[in-house]
Amino acid sequence: MGYEKDKNVKNGGRSRRCNSVTNGLNICYTVIIVILLIHLAVLQIVDPHRYRERGKMQRASHDFELRGDIYDRNGIKLATDRIYYNIYARPVDYSKNSGRETPAKIAKLFAPILNMPEAALAKKLSDKSIKVIAIKKNVDRDTAQKLMKIVSKNNFRSVSFDKKDVREYPQGVFASHALGFYNFDAGVSDGVEYSAKDKLEHVVKATGYQQTRDGKIIYKFSTDPVAPTINPKGLDVTLTIDAAIQHVCEKELFKMVKEKAALRGAVIVMNPKNGEILAYAVYPTYDPNHFQKASNIAIRNWPLVDVYPPGSTFKIITVTSAMELGKINEYSIIPDQGKIKFGPFIIKNYDYDQKGAPGRINLVYLFEHSSNVGSVNVGKMMTYKEFYSMLKKFGFGDKSGIDLPGESSGLLAQPKYWDDGLRMTMSYGYGTSVSIMQMVSAVSALANNGVRVTPHIIKYTPEEEAEKIKRIPTISPQTAKTITKLLVQSVNNGKTTIKSDKYNIAAKTGTSRKPAANGRGYSGTMYTSTIGYFPADDPQVLVYVVVDSATKGAIWGNTVAGPVFHEVTEQVARILDIKPDKVQTTSAKKH
C-alpha cells in the first residue's frame, strides 16, 4: 500500500510538470503567433511601402508605350522609335559557393555577343564596390534577346535588362526645324514633336504587365498573354512636307549660303489654296538625333522666332492696301521725285544716283524698279489708321497660327504711335518687323483670291481641319487679281533672275538693312529676299526665300535670294507636274 501511494504521488508530480511545460509552450506559441500577426499587420498595413519597393527590385513593371511615327506627305518616314536595352549586373546576387554565377562565367558567355574583351568585362563585373554595374547600354533588341536566353538557361539572378525607347530620325538633318526633336529621358521636345505631342503619345489601349529582372513575364489571372509581344504605340502623324521639294530647297539654300558666305537662310514653299507647307528649309541646320550637340544658333527656328524689316517685298502689301481702300487703281500714275527728305533723313531710290528722278510712274514700274519714293507716295494716300487696319487684315502684329511652337507676333505699332516718318518708312519695308511666316501668310492672300488660309505643316483629317484651319477674307478677289497681274508684268518686263520661260510668276525681290544687335541703328549687313507665286492664272505654289548677311559679291534680293527662288520654282514645277501658263514665242521655242 505504501509503495502504491508513493508511485501515485510521483506520477502526479510528473503530470503536473508535464502540464506546466505544455502550458508554457502553449503560451510561447501563442506569443509567437501574436508577434507574427503583429509583424504581418505591420508589413501589410503599417509599413508596406518599403517592402513593395524591395519586391519591385526583383521585377520590372511594364507599361511601355512607343511614340507614333512621323511621315512626309508621300509616306517617307521622318521620325520613329527604336527599342534598346541597358544591361546591368548586381554583384550582391552572384553565387557565393557553387560557382554557378560568377563574373568570369558571365563574361565568358556575354563577351562574344557584346563584342567586348572577355578579360575587361570580367574585371568590370568583379568590382563589388558598385551596387549595380552597367554591363552595356543601348544594346539592340536581337542582341538583348540572345543574352536573355543565356540568362534563362543558366538561371543567372544577377543580370537584369532595362528596356528603353530612343527617338530616331532616319533622314538625319532633313527638315530638322520642322520635325524638331524629342528626348525621352529629359522629356524635352521641339517642332512637330512638341506640337503633335498629344497625338503621337495617344495610345488607344495600353496593357501593363510585370516581368522578372531576367525578362521573364510574371503572369497573373488578369495578364493578357498577347500583351508582352506587343508594344502599345501612339498615333502616327503625316506632315504636309514633300520630301522631294524639301530636298531641293535645302540643297539650293545651302549652295547659296556657302557661295555668298551668308550667316543663315530660309526657304518656305506653301500651297496658298490650302495653307499646306510643302517645304520648310532652314540654315544653319542640325541633326535631331544629336540635338544636344547643336549650337543655339543652329537649333533656333528663326523663320518663326525672329523678326526683321522685310524691305522691298513689303511694297506688295503697301500697294495692295491702297488699292483695296480705293486710293489707287490698276492704271494709277504715281509721282516719283527720286528722293524725299523728312527731318534729317533722306529716302531715295536705290538707282537715284545713277538715273535721277523718274518723274511719274505706273505701278508696274514701281514694282519692276522697286521704287522707294513711289511706295512712300502710295503710303501717304492712306491715313495712319487706314494703313494700320489693312496691315492687321494681312495678319501683321499677330501670329500666323502655324502648328509649330515659338512663333513671334512681330512688331507693329498702333496708329496712335505713328507719325509721318513711320508711315513713310513702313511704306517701303521698314518701320515694322515681321517674321518670315507672317510674310508667307500675308502674300498668300494675293495668290488665293484674297483669302488667307492658316499655314500648317501637319496633315489633318477633314474634322481636324475644320477646327484648326481658318480661312480669313483679307482683300477682294478683284484686288488680288489686279496686283497679281501687275507683279507678273513687272517680272516679265525686267531683267531678273526670277523670271521663268514657262510660267508667269507674280513676285517681288527685296533688300533691307539688318538692325544692329544692340537695337540701335543698323548693322553693315543685309537681308535679301524674294517672294512670289505661280502659275499666275491659277497659283498653286508660293515660295519665299530669305538669306541673312551675305558677304560676297553683289548683295541684292535679285542676286542672292533670286537665283534660289528661280531654281526652287523650276524644280517644284517639275516635281508637281504643273502645267505651264506662259505662251512661248517661236524664237523662244527654237532656242
Steps between C-alpha positions, in 0.01 A plus 500: 500500500777740588676420175186567296450828679855607425457409136181701468667802655790478255266461203296797617813713516604404153156575368502841655849573360386381158192720513714790613743451206210461257336814629829683474545384143143600416566842639824526298324387185221744565748784554689404183176486301395839637842645412476354150150641460620839617799478264277407209267783588796737496614364163158504341344808655743724686821487292434333164685758288854391587430136423312578183803689380720203584261278306521733203877462505443138404258571217441764233168671452403532136291779361716561194354725233660592170461846352325520163705533182520815287480480119520745213191535278617213277565250779874550551582437866655803669486402869453171682566320828763231539523272802832443672604324819731594783654193664593503869655264755457497879811356673296427813317228307807310378516135617718485812591132505386301201688706243195480279475879459834680512643804320730271303216274381272792410783671312585180311141461377423870441825634351471337153142620456572852624825514300691591816839370628425217743771599747386862510138398553594254777698774676209738469258244645735424789481852640289440812532861612219581255152382591376495142745457212406620152622217277403682180247761395297549181512137395273414207203266536657197325813513712296543819283198416812282453622605841157439656513138378839458668369652823196272495699185414755559776248642748712809561344711774745788489431620144208727411381670182360852488304569184518859374355695211713726280358746248677476166493712184591278202559796266746678729505880461211488252218743593639521852338832590159372394534164677674633808630239742391288794696360792331237720736534794481878529143534372594789271374554147464755222340538159228255399625266772370763743189629324372151413594352838144408598444306179842334492452379857134409474474125560152363444551201733811432704541174695741482791680195632796417721813297444798374697842658474607243244206584277255221591135601502315485833160368398189571704138416434460849353810482277428502128727231350532703179595825677870415554545454124360842408622847595211747517558784254375855456336627184709574193519854364526590132649835402412719203873506416596352164841335543601566137418871524662523843819349359510750214453793737766383743749434219451836326499695825818334626674564167418874504586547868843349438554691177416835660651414842169589663404458864173316448207453266153354459273378221129446558278339234125502554182413316310829535164337435502280808789632711703178482875552544676292233852587611651660809873536443715682755874559519701447716353161572568222750456126544205432734657163583770699679321824579689531830816573301338771286575868564224741600534670161456173310206381704317835491189491283558854384234521222247489784684645795693793351364816338664730247421796271364335182622771264369533145288182508273700732420738214255235380307549825510880479369517143239230564374681811459830315321327213265312732413831668425660162789746515653370174408269215674291239572803281603751767800725434718566804742791543860389549742783566788260565557608858305642791634685800327497837677655797866400493427189295490440125314218325613435146476234232787252482586623147448873562869587484530334157162581342357790696126552542270300269221758544161331463476121506236232476467208741679255272801731498475538878532123545749443221743771616410461868435870545535606862368848436207371296407267786527783751263712290252211482523456878431870555160457331384301803439636849690340786189314608415382149849368434513332840161335454611351169823370649298332775277339237812355341588349840788723601528551874346156557621142480426320175371201696741246350511175697859541619605637841671830572343725236546875542224757451739747339511872576226731377436823688143619550392810300518728803877452498539569128636816342576598142849356522375160616233487229759586236750237610221247545400552137821353361572230757645664808329630814361156576652161569342180375574130509558297185180306563298822531618610156413159354153519649440860388605453137308173477178706505595643160552149363168373637244753381543718807466227766774403744502138616676408824844365405554153641755223484289211634258319271158504667185300458198697371366514857830628641537747215159650569611568856861611447518666157350846447415665171523875546363740235768769467447687173254479212559245223522786251779673690687170528473440124605854414811494722590158361476637147722798586762281666510262203552791258780643716680163506456434125612853409813499711840337473465293812616159615152407619348503151385165356475389137197282568304672775361843574636571845362769731795591719706774661859514621615687807812627674499651848761613745539275802440668838799516731522238774457764772179627338645841416524577133608253234792268452703486181332180378181432303196279478437396140170343404259400225136408537258393230252247369414318177350420256333839502174388340448231768758532781596165650833578662632791706874527565683730740880511516691702760879510535650681796836681493652395169855633480634414154420648159202722416257491793145562379176308510538436127856369525485295822144386573388527137708211358382271781140601431547424129648153556239409759205608283636318195554175687178519700309545175665185368435299818133602515460479122350849480371592157676805348286813460739709294460520124844464343601681183630307198857620560482395862378153404785458249749613758 
